[in-house]
């Protein structure tokens, strides 16, 4: 069954969001396991703009001929 353009866009956004949050939590775990002399530097949680930018990159990659 084919998907509508809206469903495809939604899936791209969901994939981008999931990718960024997975990366965020991996960095949190890495920071816990490898503290740096009292200066725990935590990554920023991905914003909506971050998700939109990554989804656009995925879309451009998919459309590339």
N, CA, C and O atoms as a MOPAC input file, in Angstrom:
PM7 MOZYME 1SCF
protein

 N      0.84300 1    -1.17600 1     0.00000 1
 C      0.00000 1     0.00000 1     0.00000 1
 C      0.88900 1     1.24000 1     0.00000 1
 O      1.87000 1     1.31400 1     0.74000 1
 N      0.54000 1     2.19500 1    -0.82600 1
 C      1.34000 1     3.41400 1    -0.91300 1
 C      0.94400 1     4.38500 1     0.18900 1
 O     -0.16600 1     4.34700 1     0.71900 1
 N      1.87800 1     5.24300 1     0.50900 1
 C      1.64500 1     6.23500 1     1.56000 1
 C      1.47300 1     7.59200 1     0.91700 1
 O      2.02400 1     7.87700 1    -0.14600 1
 N      0.69700 1     8.42000 1     1.58500 1
 C      0.49300 1     9.78000 1     1.09200 1
 C      1.73700 1    10.61500 1     1.38700 1
 O      2.54700 1    10.24000 1     2.23500 1
 N      1.89300 1    11.73500 1     0.69900 1
 C      3.03100 1    12.61600 1     0.99000 1
 C      3.05800 1    13.07800 1     2.44800 1
 O      4.13000 1    13.28200 1     3.01900 1
 N      1.88300 1    13.24100 1     3.04500 1
 C      1.81400 1    13.66000 1     4.45000 1
 C      2.37400 1    12.57900 1     5.37000 1
 O      3.07800 1    12.87300 1     6.33700 1
 N      2.05600 1    11.34100 1     5.06000 1
 C      2.57100 1    10.22900 1     5.86500 1
 C      4.08500 1    10.10100 1     5.71700 1
 O      4.78900 1     9.82800 1     6.68900 1
 N      4.57900 1    10.29900 1     4.50200 1
 C      6.01500 1    10.23000 1     4.28000 1
 C      6.74600 1    11.34200 1     5.03100 1
 O      7.78700 1    11.09900 1     5.64100 1
 N      6.20600 1    12.55200 1     4.98700 1
 C      6.81100 1    13.66900 1     5.72500 1
 C      6.79900 1    13.40300 1     7.22100 1
 O      7.78000 1    13.66500 1     7.91800 1
 N      5.69000 1    12.88400 1     7.70200 1
 C      5.58900 1    12.57100 1     9.12000 1
 C      6.63100 1    11.53400 1     9.52100 1
 O      7.26600 1    11.66400 1    10.56700 1
 N      6.81000 1    10.51200 1     8.70000 1
 C      7.80200 1     9.48100 1     9.00300 1
 C      9.22100 1    10.04600 1     8.97800 1
 O     10.05300 1     9.65900 1     9.79800 1
 N      9.50400 1    10.95400 1     8.05000 1
 C     10.82200 1    11.59100 1     8.02700 1
 C     11.05800 1    12.40400 1     9.29500 1
 O     12.14200 1    12.35900 1     9.87800 1
 N     10.04100 1    13.14400 1     9.71500 1
 C     10.17300 1    13.92100 1    10.95400 1
 C     10.35700 1    13.01200 1    12.16100 1
 O     11.18900 1    13.28600 1    13.02600 1
 N      9.59000 1    11.94000 1    12.22200 1
 C      9.70200 1    11.00700 1    13.34500 1
 C     11.07100 1    10.33700 1    13.35600 1
 O     11.65900 1    10.14900 1    14.42100 1
 N     11.58300 1     9.97400 1    12.17800 1
 C     12.89500 1     9.34300 1    12.09600 1
 C     13.99400 1    10.31600 1    12.52900 1
 O     14.91600 1     9.94100 1    13.25300 1
 N     13.88500 1    11.56200 1    12.08200 1
 C     14.86900 1    12.57900 1    12.47000 1
 C     14.82100 1    12.80700 1    13.98100 1
 O     15.86500 1    12.87500 1    14.62900 1
 N     13.62700 1    12.92300 1    14.54000 1
 C     13.48000 1    13.13000 1    15.98700 1
 C     14.07000 1    11.94900 1    16.75300 1
 O     14.80900 1    12.13700 1    17.71900 1
 N     13.74700 1    10.74600 1    16.32400 1
 C     14.26400 1     9.55200 1    17.00300 1
 C     15.78200 1     9.46400 1    16.90900 1
 O     16.44600 1     9.07700 1    17.87100 1
 N     16.32900 1     9.82000 1    15.75700 1
 C     17.77900 1     9.79100 1    15.58300 1
 C     18.46100 1    10.77800 1    16.52300 1
 O     19.45500 1    10.44600 1    17.17000 1
 N     17.92200 1    11.98900 1    16.59400 1
 C     18.52500 1    13.01300 1    17.44600 1
 C     18.38700 1    12.68900 1    18.93100 1
 O     19.32300 1    12.91000 1    19.69900 1
 N     17.24200 1    12.17300 1    19.34300 1
 C     17.09100 1    11.85400 1    20.76700 1
 C     17.94500 1    10.64700 1    21.14900 1
 O     18.47000 1    10.59200 1    22.26100 1
 N     18.09000 1     9.68900 1    20.24900 1
 C     18.98000 1     8.55400 1    20.51900 1
 C     20.41800 1     9.02900 1    20.67900 1
 O     21.13000 1     8.58600 1    21.58000 1
 N     20.83800 1     9.92800 1    19.80500 1
 C     22.18200 1    10.49400 1    19.89500 1
 C     22.35200 1    11.25000 1    21.21300 1
 O     23.38500 1    11.13200 1    21.87400 1
 N     21.33600 1    12.02400 1    21.59100 1
 C     21.37500 1    12.79100 1    22.84000 1
 C     21.56600 1    11.86300 1    24.04000 1
 O     22.43800 1    12.10000 1    24.87500 1
 N     20.76000 1    10.81700 1    24.12600 1
 C     20.85300 1     9.91300 1    25.27500 1
 C     22.15100 1     9.10400 1    25.26000 1
 O     22.67200 1     8.75300 1    26.31800 1
 N     22.67000 1     8.80800 1    24.08500 1
 C     23.96700 1     8.12600 1    24.00400 1
 C     25.06700 1     9.03300 1    24.54100 1
 O     25.97300 1     8.56700 1    25.23200 1
 N     24.99600 1    10.31900 1    24.23000 1
 C     25.98700 1    11.26800 1    24.73100 1
 C     25.87000 1    11.44300 1    26.24700 1
 O     26.88100 1    11.61700 1    26.92700 1
 N     24.64900 1    11.40000 1    26.78000 1
 C     24.44200 1    11.47900 1    28.23400 1
 C     25.11600 1    10.28200 1    28.90000 1
 O     25.82800 1    10.45000 1    29.89000 1
 N     24.90500 1     9.09200 1    28.37800 1
 C     25.52300 1     7.89200 1    28.94500 1
 C     27.04300 1     7.96000 1    28.84300 1
 O     27.75400 1     7.57300 1    29.77000 1
 N     27.52500 1     8.44800 1    27.72300 1
 C     28.96700 1     8.58200 1    27.54200 1
 C     29.54500 1     9.55300 1    28.57300 1
 O     30.61600 1     9.30500 1    29.12700 1
 N     28.84900 1    10.64300 1    28.82600 1
 C     29.31300 1    11.62400 1    29.80800 1
 C     29.31300 1    11.02500 1    31.21400 1
 O     30.18800 1    11.34000 1    32.02100 1
 N     28.34900 1    10.17300 1    31.50900 1
 C     28.30400 1     9.52300 1    32.82100 1
 C     29.46700 1     8.54300 1    32.98700 1
 O     30.06100 1     8.45400 1    34.06100 1
 N     29.78300 1     7.82200 1    31.93600 1
 C     30.82300 1     6.80000 1    31.99700 1
 C     32.23800 1     7.36900 1    31.93500 1
 O     33.17500 1     6.75900 1    32.45000 1
 N     32.39600 1     8.52200 1    31.31300 1
 C     33.71700 1     9.11700 1    31.15800 1
 C     33.70000 1    10.57400 1    31.62400 1
 O     33.78200 1    11.48700 1    30.80200 1
 N     33.59600 1    10.79500 1    32.93200 1
 C     33.58600 1    12.18000 1    33.42100 1
 C     34.93100 1    12.85100 1    33.13400 1
 O     35.97800 1    12.20400 1    33.11400 1
 N     34.87300 1    14.15100 1    32.91500 1
 C     36.08800 1    14.89200 1    32.56600 1
 C     36.45500 1    15.84300 1    33.69600 1
 O     36.08400 1    17.01600 1    33.66500 1
 N     37.16200 1    15.36000 1    34.66700 1
 C     37.72300 1    16.14400 1    35.76100 1
 C     36.73500 1    17.14900 1    36.34900 1
 O     37.08100 1    18.31600 1    36.53400 1
 N     35.54800 1    16.72400 1    36.63500 1
 C     34.55500 1    17.57700 1    37.28400 1
 C     33.76400 1    18.47400 1    36.35000 1
 O     32.77600 1    19.08100 1    36.76500 1
 N     34.17400 1    18.56600 1    35.12100 1
 C     33.45200 1    19.40400 1    34.15500 1
 C     32.57300 1    18.52600 1    33.28600 1
 O     32.95300 1    18.15400 1    32.17500 1
 N     31.41300 1    18.20000 1    33.79000 1
 C     30.49700 1    17.35100 1    33.03300 1
 C     29.78500 1    18.21700 1    31.99800 1
 O     28.95600 1    19.05800 1    32.34400 1
 N     30.11100 1    18.00700 1    30.75200 1
 C     29.51600 1    18.78200 1    29.66700 1
 C     28.41600 1    17.95600 1    29.04900 1
 O     28.66700 1    16.92100 1    28.43000 1
 N     27.19400 1    18.42100 1    29.22000 1
 C     26.04700 1    17.70500 1    28.68800 1
 C     25.61500 1    18.31900 1    27.36200 1
 O     25.66100 1    19.53700 1    27.19500 1
 N     25.19900 1    17.48600 1    26.43100 1
 C     24.70900 1    18.02500 1    25.15600 1
 C     23.35600 1    18.68700 1    25.35400 1
 O     22.64900 1    18.41200 1    26.32300 1
 N     23.00600 1    19.56300 1    24.42000 1
 C     21.68200 1    20.18400 1    24.49800 1
 C     20.65100 1    19.24300 1    23.87500 1
 O     20.93400 1    18.52400 1    22.91600 1
 N     19.45700 1    19.27100 1    24.44600 1
 C     18.37700 1    18.43800 1    23.91000 1
 C     17.97800 1    18.99200 1    22.54900 1
 O     17.90000 1    20.20900 1    22.38300 1
 N     17.72400 1    18.12200 1    21.57100 1
 C     17.39300 1    18.60300 1    20.22500 1
 C     16.10700 1    19.43600 1    20.20200 1
 O     15.09700 1    19.07400 1    20.80600 1
 N     16.17700 1    20.54100 1    19.49900 1
 C     15.02000 1    21.42400 1    19.35600 1
 C     14.21700 1    21.02800 1    18.11400 1
 O     14.64700 1    20.19100 1    17.31900 1
 N     13.06600 1    21.63700 1    17.96800 1
 C     12.25800 1    21.39500 1    16.76600 1
 C     13.03300 1    21.79400 1    15.51200 1
 O     12.95600 1    21.11700 1    14.48600 1
 N     13.77900 1    22.89400 1    15.59700 1
 C     14.57300 1    23.32200 1    14.44300 1
 C     15.62300 1    22.27700 1    14.07700 1
 O     15.86300 1    22.03100 1    12.89500 1
 N     16.24600 1    21.66300 1    15.07100 1
 C     17.21100 1    20.60000 1    14.81300 1
 C     16.54400 1    19.44500 1    14.06200 1
 O     17.10400 1    18.90100 1    13.11000 1
 N     15.35100 1    19.08700 1    14.50200 1
 C     14.61200 1    17.98700 1    13.86300 1
 C     14.26500 1    18.34400 1    12.41700 1
 O     14.41800 1    17.51800 1    11.51700 1
 N     13.79800 1    19.57400 1    12.19900 1
 C     13.42900 1    19.99000 1    10.84600 1
 C     14.64500 1    20.00200 1     9.91600 1
 O     14.54600 1    19.59900 1     8.75700 1
 N     15.77700 1    20.45900 1    10.42000 1
 C     16.99100 1    20.50400 1     9.59800 1
 C     17.41900 1    19.09200 1     9.21500 1
 O     17.73900 1    18.83300 1     8.05500 1
 N     17.42700 1    18.18700 1    10.17500 1
 C     17.83600 1    16.81000 1     9.87300 1
 C     16.83500 1    16.13300 1     8.93200 1
 O     17.24100 1    15.40800 1     8.02400 1
 N     15.55800 1    16.35500 1     9.13500 1
 C     14.55000 1    15.77700 1     8.23700 1
 C     14.73800 1    16.30000 1     6.81900 1
 O     14.57600 1    15.55300 1     5.85300 1
 N     15.07800 1    17.57600 1     6.69100 1
 C     15.33400 1    18.15100 1     5.36100 1
 C     16.56000 1    17.50600 1     4.72600 1
 O     16.57200 1    17.24700 1     3.52300 1
 N     17.59800 1    17.24400 1     5.53100 1
 C     18.78100 1    16.56200 1     5.00700 1
 C     18.43200 1    15.15600 1     4.53000 1
 O     18.89600 1    14.72500 1     3.47500 1
 N     17.62300 1    14.44400 1     5.29800 1
 C     17.18500 1    13.10600 1     4.88400 1
 C     16.39400 1    13.18200 1     3.58600 1
 O     16.59300 1    12.37000 1     2.68300 1
 N     15.48900 1    14.17000 1     3.49300 1
 C     14.66600 1    14.32600 1     2.29600 1
 C     15.54300 1    14.59600 1     1.08300 1
 O     15.33200 1    14.00900 1     0.02200 1
 N     16.52400 1    15.47800 1     1.23100 1
 C     17.43100 1    15.79600 1     0.11400 1
 C     18.23300 1    14.57600 1    -0.29800 1
 O     18.46800 1    14.36200 1    -1.48700 1
 N     18.65400 1    13.77900 1     0.66600 1
 C     19.39700 1    12.55200 1     0.35400 1
 C     18.52200 1    11.57800 1    -0.43100 1
 O     18.97900 1    10.97000 1    -1.40000 1
 N     17.28300 1    11.43200 1    -0.01900 1
 C     16.36900 1    10.50200 1    -0.67600 1
 C     16.06600 1    10.95900 1    -2.10200 1
 O     15.96600 1    10.13700 1    -3.01200 1
 N     15.92000 1    12.27400 1    -2.29500 1
 C     15.55900 1    12.79800 1    -3.60800 1
 C     16.73100 1    12.89500 1    -4.56600 1
 O     16.53600 1    13.12400 1    -5.75900 1
 N     17.95000 1    12.72400 1    -4.06000 1
 C     19.13700 1    12.85500 1    -4.90200 1
 C     19.12200 1    11.80100 1    -6.00200 1
 O     18.80300 1    10.63600 1    -5.76200 1
 N     19.46700 1    12.22500 1    -7.19500 1
 C     19.45200 1    11.30400 1    -8.33800 1
 C     20.84100 1    10.93400 1    -8.74600 1
 O     21.02400 1    10.16700 1    -9.69200 1

